[in-house]
Amino acid sequence: MSTTAAPSRLHTARAGVQKFGTFLSGMIMPNIGAFIAWGLITALFIEKGFLPVPQLGGFGETDGTPNVGLVGPMIKYLLPLLIAYTGGRMVYDVRGGVVGAIAAMGVIVGADIPMFVGAMIMGPLGGWTMKKLDAIWTHRIRPGFEMLVNNFSAGIWAAVLALIGFYGIAPLVEAGSNAAGRAVQFLVDNGLLPLTSLLIEPGKVLFLNNAINHGVLTPLGTQQSLEQGKSILFLLEANPGPGLGVLLAYMLFGRGAAKASASGAAIIHFFGGIHEIYFPYVLMKPILILATIAGGMTGIATLALTNSGLVAPSAPGSIIAVMAQTSRDSYVGVILAVVLACAVSFLIASVILRLSKDKGEGDLSAATAQMEEMKGRKSMASTVLGSGSAAAGTATLTGTGVKSIVFACDAGMGSSAMGASVLRNKIRAAGHDDVTVTNSSIASLTDTYDMVVVHQDLALRAQEKTPSAQVVTVDNFMGSPKYDEIVEVLDAEKAGPGDTSAAPAATAEAEAAPPSSAEAHPVLRRESVLLAGGAADMAGAIDEAGRLLLAAGAVDGAYLDAMHEREQSVSTYMGNFLAIPHGTNEAKDHIKASAVTFARYAEPIDWNGKPVKFVVGIAGKDKEHLGILARIAKVFGDREQVARLEAASTVDEVLEILGKVNG
């Protein structure tokens, strides 16, 4: 219902980087199982492994013939081919995947190093060029010759690309990979590798974590692991220590919703490996990025000093996965790296929280919006029932026609799976068995869903993929109040419109009968309209709205406290200079009747960094607030109506504009 300015160049550029990084990681992530299999085989069967087996580890000779083993062929051929096929398929389905894999063979045999980067080039290139070539002769092939043309065109072009890869791309990629390897070794030799945390840790909370880890560090680390039996690069981004330190600090020194949810988030982060869950806690107080940077630097320095590393990528970044992929001689170093990174991050985050006036009791979404403005990125406005995205949200959250819901995150494997599970359980418990809830990566979204649930920092990309769906944004993957809001609108849709209409049909008997409750007691009364509100800040405006509801006989005194509590967990700023403070779901028992109040302020009130001129207090009895919210949204979604409200000089004018609220 609210509108915002066009996305800033910085935000658009960041979304572009995210999109490119997600595409790179999208070639790696589906094949992580293959990387883990290779890592386990390497750790077990190489000459320095736990169970050395020459025929499997590829060392020594059998009957005078050198053993090839599994380790070398898997990393030289299997893994690059899987990556290339995945990249080609992402661009042009199976046909693109096949052409991309063949094209990658050129770079694989044309270089002496594992061709992960070459595969990430040739796979998508093969799929894209094949798609363009097919478009040239589509609908021009004579009937009966389609299979002949399609098979030979793919074969011929794939062979051409393989030759291009062998003679042209492979030497360039090999030279680039060797240069990157020398750069990493230079950083290690000169003790500068910890400085990479200055880029990695901020990049993670900007949702570039998968692009950094799987798009850059995994290919370089795998090559290094083949040469040295382990790589420090696998743990630069995946170390769970820095994030755990921040969450522990919130557990001890935070307040409000952040403190209450930090313990559960810490378990999921550390053991489940879903690092995205701690990002909102840093976004809420951006200075905490200093704690994660210091923790990351400490962990990397520990790994470098102890010459420790993993044999394969740790995905997800769970401590269980980290230990499973730790090199045989690196257990002490890896454990120290995690523990010390956590300790340093915890100490710095604790000092920051203890010295801060706001110790985490504020609204996560409002704090995130403030941080976005500080960074110069596009801020996400609120949806009608809480924080959301004006650029990527629906005008009004509604359950109309919602049968399929998808929870999307950057990779589609971590936070989205957890969020989908929580939301699915809530929806099933409410009896909506006909509503399906799935999870997906942003890159894999299609415009076939009725509702998309996504972190507000990824909302713009979600809307690009699903323009016809409702986009609901959250800032807490584990226990967002938005999940309850979604269930409420589904309940309202299932109950039908009768729940929000108190007046009987207009029959002859009704005309002769006494006035209906809606007529005798309209939700918006003359005495509940203030043309000149007297509050000077957000808390005062909430109190003023609450007193009007109390005077209307709609609520009791406890509801006023619930209105402040609601603002702490989910901001009620809506956009278009409007805020709609109301109580929490737990405060329903304190509502006596449905009512709406209206207050206008000459000077905008600072509402968690947003300017508010209109404060509409709401109390909804028996889900009537859903209909009330929808009608208010319709009025404030029209800029002309907002201008009329701003210029109104009498209560009657306000009642006329907001008349549908009583209808």
QUISUL-V411867 format. One record per residue. N is the residue number from 1. RES is the residue in one small letter. SS is DSSP state (~ for helix, > for strand, _ for the rest). OMEGA is omega in radians with two decimals (NA if undefined). Layout:
n = {N:N}
res = {RES:RES}
ss = {SS:SS}
omega = {OMEGA:OMEGA}
//
This chain:
n = {1:2:3:4:5:6:7:8:9:10:11:12:13:14:15:16:17:18:19:20:21:22:23:24:25:26:27:28:29:30:31:32:33:34:35:36:37:38:39:40:41:42:43:44:45:46:47:48:49:50:51:52:53:54:55:56:57:58:59:60:61:62:63:64:65:66:67:68:69:70:71:72:73:74:75:76:77:78:79:80:81:82:83:84:85:86:87:88:89:90:91:92:93:94:95:96:97:98:99:100:101:102:103:104:105:106:107:108:109:110:111:112:113:114:115:116:117:118:119:120:121:122:123:124:125:126:127:128:129:130:131:132:133:134:135:136:137:138:139:140:141:142:143:144:145:146:147:148:149:150:151:152:153:154:155:156:157:158:159:160:161:162:163:164:165:166:167:168:169:170:171:172:173:174:175:176:177:178:179:180:181:182:183:184:185:186:187:188:189:190:191:192:193:194:195:196:197:198:199:200:201:202:203:204:205:206:207:208:209:210:211:212:213:214:215:216:217:218:219:220:221:222:223:224:225:226:227:228:229:230:231:232:233:234:235:236:237:238:239:240:241:242:243:244:245:246:247:248:249:250:251:252:253:254:255:256:257:258:259:260:261:262:263:264:265:266:267:268:269:270:271:272:273:274:275:276:277:278:279:280:281:282:283:284:285:286:287:288:289:290:291:292:293:294:295:296:297:298:299:300:301:302:303:304:305:306:307:308:309:310:311:312:313:314:315:316:317:318:319:320:321:322:323:324:325:326:327:328:329:330:331:332:333:334:335:336:337:338:339:340:341:342:343:344:345:346:347:348:349:350:351:352:353:354:355:356:357:358:359:360:361:362:363:364:365:366:367:368:369:370:371:372:373:374:375:376:377:378:379:380:381:382:383:384:385:386:387:388:389:390:391:392:393:394:395:396:397:398:399:400:401:402:403:404:405:406:407:408:409:410:411:412:413:414:415:416:417:418:419:420:421:422:423:424:425:426:427:428:429:430:431:432:433:434:435:436:437:438:439:440:441:442:443:444:445:446:447:448:449:450:451:452:453:454:455:456:457:458:459:460:461:462:463:464:465:466:467:468:469:470:471:472:473:474:475:476:477:478:479:480:481:482:483:484:485:486:487:488:489:490:491:492:493:494:495:496:497:498:499:500:501:502:503:504:505:506:507:508:509:510:511:512:513:514:515:516:517:518:519:520:521:522:523:524:525:526:527:528:529:530:531:532:533:534:535:536:537:538:539:540:541:542:543:544:545:546:547:548:549:550:551:552:553:554:555:556:557:558:559:560:561:562:563:564:565:566:567:568:569:570:571:572:573:574:575:576:577:578:579:580:581:582:583:584:585:586:587:588:589:590:591:592:593:594:595:596:597:598:599:600:601:602:603:604:605:606:607:608:609:610:611:612:613:614:615:616:617:618:619:620:621:622:623:624:625:626:627:628:629:630:631:632:633:634:635:636:637:638:639:640:641:642:643:644:645:646:647:648:649:650:651:652:653:654:655:656:657:658:659:660:661:662:663}
res = {m:s:t:t:a:a:p:s:r:l:h:t:a:r:a:g:v:q:k:f:g:t:f:l:s:g:m:i:m:p:n:i:g:a:f:i:a:w:g:l:i:t:a:l:f:i:e:k:g:f:l:p:v:p:q:l:g:g:f:g:e:t:d:g:t:p:n:v:g:l:v:g:p:m:i:k:y:l:l:p:l:l:i:a:y:t:g:g:r:m:v:y:d:v:r:g:g:v:v:g:a:i:a:a:m:g:v:i:v:g:a:d:i:p:m:f:v:g:a:m:i:m:g:p:l:g:g:w:t:m:k:k:l:d:a:i:w:t:h:r:i:r:p:g:f:e:m:l:v:n:n:f:s:a:g:i:w:a:a:v:l:a:l:i:g:f:y:g:i:a:p:l:v:e:a:g:s:n:a:a:g:r:a:v:q:f:l:v:d:n:g:l:l:p:l:t:s:l:l:i:e:p:g:k:v:l:f:l:n:n:a:i:n:h:g:v:l:t:p:l:g:t:q:q:s:l:e:q:g:k:s:i:l:f:l:l:e:a:n:p:g:p:g:l:g:v:l:l:a:y:m:l:f:g:r:g:a:a:k:a:s:a:s:g:a:a:i:i:h:f:f:g:g:i:h:e:i:y:f:p:y:v:l:m:k:p:i:l:i:l:a:t:i:a:g:g:m:t:g:i:a:t:l:a:l:t:n:s:g:l:v:a:p:s:a:p:g:s:i:i:a:v:m:a:q:t:s:r:d:s:y:v:g:v:i:l:a:v:v:l:a:c:a:v:s:f:l:i:a:s:v:i:l:r:l:s:k:d:k:g:e:g:d:l:s:a:a:t:a:q:m:e:e:m:k:g:r:k:s:m:a:s:t:v:l:g:s:g:s:a:a:a:g:t:a:t:l:t:g:t:g:v:k:s:i:v:f:a:c:d:a:g:m:g:s:s:a:m:g:a:s:v:l:r:n:k:i:r:a:a:g:h:d:d:v:t:v:t:n:s:s:i:a:s:l:t:d:t:y:d:m:v:v:v:h:q:d:l:a:l:r:a:q:e:k:t:p:s:a:q:v:v:t:v:d:n:f:m:g:s:p:k:y:d:e:i:v:e:v:l:d:a:e:k:a:g:p:g:d:t:s:a:a:p:a:a:t:a:e:a:e:a:a:p:p:s:s:a:e:a:h:p:v:l:r:r:e:s:v:l:l:a:g:g:a:a:d:m:a:g:a:i:d:e:a:g:r:l:l:l:a:a:g:a:v:d:g:a:y:l:d:a:m:h:e:r:e:q:s:v:s:t:y:m:g:n:f:l:a:i:p:h:g:t:n:e:a:k:d:h:i:k:a:s:a:v:t:f:a:r:y:a:e:p:i:d:w:n:g:k:p:v:k:f:v:v:g:i:a:g:k:d:k:e:h:l:g:i:l:a:r:i:a:k:v:f:g:d:r:e:q:v:a:r:l:e:a:a:s:t:v:d:e:v:l:e:i:l:g:k:v:n:g}
ss = {_:_:_:_:_:_:_:_:~:~:~:~:~:~:~:~:~:~:~:~:~:~:~:~:~:~:~:~:~:_:_:~:~:~:~:~:~:~:~:~:~:~:~:~:~:_:_:_:_:_:_:_:_:~:~:~:~:_:_:_:>:>:_:_:>:>:_:_:_:_:~:~:~:~:~:~:~:~:~:~:~:~:~:~:~:~:~:~:~:~:~:~:~:~:~:~:~:~:~:~:~:~:~:~:~:~:~:~:~:_:_:_:_:_:_:~:~:~:~:~:~:~:~:~:~:~:~:~:~:~:~:~:~:~:~:~:~:_:_:_:_:_:_:_:_:~:~:~:~:~:~:~:~:~:~:~:~:~:~:~:~:~:~:~:~:~:~:~:~:~:~:~:~:~:~:~:~:~:~:~:~:~:~:~:~:~:~:~:~:_:_:_:~:~:~:~:~:~:~:~:~:~:~:~:~:~:~:~:~:~:~:~:~:~:~:~:~:~:~:~:~:~:~:~:~:~:~:~:_:_:>:~:~:~:~:_:_:_:_:_:~:~:~:~:~:~:~:~:~:~:~:~:~:_:_:~:~:~:~:~:~:~:~:~:~:~:~:~:~:~:~:~:_:_:_:~:~:~:~:~:~:~:~:~:_:~:~:~:~:~:~:~:~:~:~:~:~:~:~:~:~:~:~:~:~:~:_:_:_:>:_:_:_:_:_:_:_:_:~:~:~:~:~:~:_:>:_:_:_:_:~:~:~:~:~:~:~:~:~:~:~:~:~:~:~:~:~:~:~:~:~:~:~:~:~:_:_:_:_:_:_:_:_:~:~:~:~:~:~:~:~:~:~:~:~:_:_:_:_:_:_:>:>:_:_:>:>:_:_:_:_:_:_:_:_:_:_:_:_:_:_:_:_:>:>:>:>:>:>:_:_:_:_:_:~:~:~:~:~:~:~:~:~:~:~:~:~:~:~:_:_:_:_:_:_:>:>:>:>:>:>:~:~:~:_:_:_:_:_:_:>:>:>:>:>:~:~:~:~:~:~:~:~:~:~:_:_:_:_:>:>:>:>:>:_:_:_:_:_:_:~:~:~:~:~:~:~:~:~:~:~:~:~:~:~:_:~:~:~:~:_:_:_:_:_:_:_:~:~:~:~:~:_:_:_:_:~:~:~:~:_:_:_:>:>:>:>:>:>:>:_:_:_:_:_:_:_:~:~:~:~:~:~:~:~:~:~:~:~:~:~:_:_:_:>:_:~:~:~:~:~:~:~:~:~:~:~:~:~:_:_:_:>:>:>:_:_:>:>:_:_:>:_:_:~:~:~:~:~:~:>:_:_:_:>:>:>:>:>:>:>:>:>:>:>:>:>:_:_:>:>:>:>:>:>:>:>:>:>:_:_:_:_:~:~:~:~:~:~:~:~:~:~:~:~:~:_:_:~:~:~:~:~:~:~:~:~:_:_:_:~:~:~:~:~:~:~:_:~:~:~:~:_}
omega = {3.13:3.13:3.14:3.13:3.12:-3.11:3.12:3.13:-3.13:3.13:3.13:3.12:3.14:3.10:3.11:3.11:3.10:-3.09:3.12:3.12:3.10:3.11:3.11:-3.12:3.11:3.06:-3.08:-2.98:3.14:-3.08:-3.12:3.10:3.11:3.10:3.13:3.11:3.10:3.14:3.13:3.11:3.13:-3.09:-3.08:-2.82:3.09:-3.03:3.13:-3.09:-3.12:-3.12:-3.06:3.08:-3.05:-3.08:3.13:-3.10:3.08:3.08:-3.14:-3.11:3.03:-3.10:3.08:3.14:3.12:3.12:3.11:3.12:3.12:-2.99:-3.09:3.13:-3.12:-3.09:-3.11:-3.04:-3.00:-3.05:3.10:-3.14:3.07:3.12:-3.12:3.13:3.14:3.13:3.12:-3.14:3.10:-3.10:-2.99:3.04:-3.03:3.14:3.09:3.12:-3.14:3.13:3.13:3.14:3.11:3.13:-3.12:3.11:3.11:-3.13:-3.13:-3.11:-3.12:-3.12:-3.11:-3.13:3.07:-2.99:3.10:3.13:3.10:3.11:3.12:3.05:-3.01:-3.14:3.11:3.12:3.11:3.13:-3.09:-3.12:3.10:3.09:3.13:3.14:3.12:-3.12:-3.11:-3.07:3.03:-3.12:3.11:-3.12:3.10:3.12:-3.13:-3.12:-3.07:-3.11:3.14:-3.11:-3.09:-3.12:-3.10:3.12:3.11:-3.13:-3.12:-3.09:3.10:3.10:3.11:3.14:3.10:3.11:3.08:3.12:-3.11:-3.02:-3.03:-3.01:-3.05:3.13:-3.13:-3.14:3.12:3.12:3.12:3.13:3.11:3.12:3.11:3.10:3.11:3.12:3.11:3.14:3.08:3.12:3.13:-3.09:-3.08:3.08:-3.08:-3.08:3.11:-3.14:3.11:3.09:3.10:3.10:-3.03:-3.04:3.04:3.13:-3.13:-3.08:3.00:3.10:3.01:-3.04:-3.13:3.10:-3.14:-3.01:-3.02:3.12:-3.06:-2.99:-3.12:3.10:3.13:-3.12:3.14:3.10:3.13:3.13:3.11:-3.09:-3.00:-3.13:3.12:3.10:3.08:-3.04:-3.13:-3.05:3.12:-3.13:-2.99:-3.13:-3.12:-3.07:-3.10:3.14:3.12:3.13:3.11:-3.12:3.08:3.11:3.09:3.14:-3.06:-2.98:3.09:3.09:3.00:-3.05:-3.12:3.12:-3.09:-3.07:-3.03:-3.09:3.09:3.11:-3.14:3.13:-3.12:3.14:-2.99:-3.09:3.13:3.09:3.13:-3.06:-3.12:-3.05:-3.14:-3.10:3.14:3.14:3.06:3.12:3.14:3.11:-2.98:-3.13:3.11:3.07:3.07:3.14:-3.12:3.09:3.14:3.10:3.11:3.12:3.12:3.13:-3.13:3.12:3.11:3.11:-3.12:-3.11:-3.11:-3.13:-3.07:3.12:3.10:3.13:-3.11:-3.11:3.04:-3.12:0.01:-3.07:3.10:3.08:3.11:3.13:3.12:-3.12:-3.14:-3.10:-3.13:3.10:-3.05:-3.09:-2.98:-3.06:-3.14:-3.11:-3.13:3.11:3.10:-3.13:3.13:-3.09:-3.11:3.09:3.10:-3.10:-3.13:3.12:3.13:-3.11:-3.11:3.13:3.13:3.12:-3.13:-3.13:-3.11:-3.14:-3.09:3.04:3.08:-3.08:3.08:-3.13:-3.11:-3.13:-3.12:-3.09:3.12:3.10:3.10:3.13:3.10:3.13:3.13:3.12:3.13:-3.14:-3.13:3.14:3.13:3.11:3.13:3.13:-3.07:2.94:-3.01:-3.06:-3.14:-3.12:-3.12:-3.08:3.05:3.14:-3.07:3.11:3.11:-3.11:3.13:3.10:-3.08:3.11:-3.08:3.05:-3.11:3.09:-3.14:3.14:3.09:3.06:-3.02:2.99:-3.03:-3.08:-3.13:-3.06:-3.04:-3.06:-3.13:3.12:3.14:3.13:3.13:3.13:-3.14:-3.11:-3.14:3.13:3.13:-3.11:3.11:3.13:3.13:3.06:-3.13:-3.08:-3.12:3.13:3.13:3.11:3.13:3.07:-3.06:2.96:3.11:-3.08:-3.07:-3.14:3.01:-3.07:-3.11:-3.09:3.09:-3.10:3.09:3.07:-2.98:3.03:-3.03:-3.13:3.13:-2.99:-3.10:3.14:3.12:-3.13:3.11:-3.12:-3.04:-3.05:-3.09:-3.11:2.94:3.12:-3.13:-3.07:3.14:3.08:-3.14:-3.04:-2.97:-3.05:-3.11:3.04:3.14:3.13:3.10:3.12:3.12:3.12:-3.13:-3.12:3.04:3.08:-3.11:3.12:-3.13:-3.12:3.12:-3.04:-3.09:-3.10:-3.06:3.14:-3.11:-3.07:3.10:3.12:-3.08:3.10:3.14:3.14:-3.12:-3.13:-3.13:-3.07:3.08:-3.13:3.09:-3.13:-3.13:-3.14:-3.11:-3.10:3.11:-3.09:3.09:-3.08:3.13:-3.08:3.13:-3.14:3.07:3.11:-3.14:3.13:-3.06:-3.10:3.14:3.14:-3.06:-3.11:3.13:3.13:3.09:3.09:-3.12:3.10:3.14:3.13:3.10:3.08:3.13:3.13:3.13:-3.14:-3.07:-3.05:2.98:-3.03:-3.11:-3.12:3.14:3.10:3.14:3.09:3.08:3.13:3.12:-3.10:3.12:-3.09:-3.13:-3.14:3.11:3.03:-3.03:-2.99:-3.11:3.08:-3.06:2.93:-3.13:3.12:3.10:-3.05:3.10:3.09:-3.12:-3.08:-3.09:-3.10:-3.13:3.10:3.14:-3.13:3.12:3.13:3.08:3.04:-3.10:3.06:3.12:-3.08:-3.11:3.11:-3.10:3.09:3.10:-3.10:-3.08:3.10:-3.13:3.13:-3.13:3.06:-3.11:3.09:-3.13:3.10:-3.06:2.91:-3.07:3.14:3.08:3.06:3.11:-3.11:3.13:3.10:3.12:3.12:-3.12:-3.12:3.08:3.13:-3.13:3.13:-3.06:3.02:3.13:-3.08:3.11:3.11:3.09:3.10:3.10:3.10:-3.14:-3.09:-3.08:-3.11:3.14:3.10:-3.14:3.10:3.12:3.14:3.11:-3.13:-3.11:-3.03:-3.08:3.10:3.13:-3.06:NA}
//
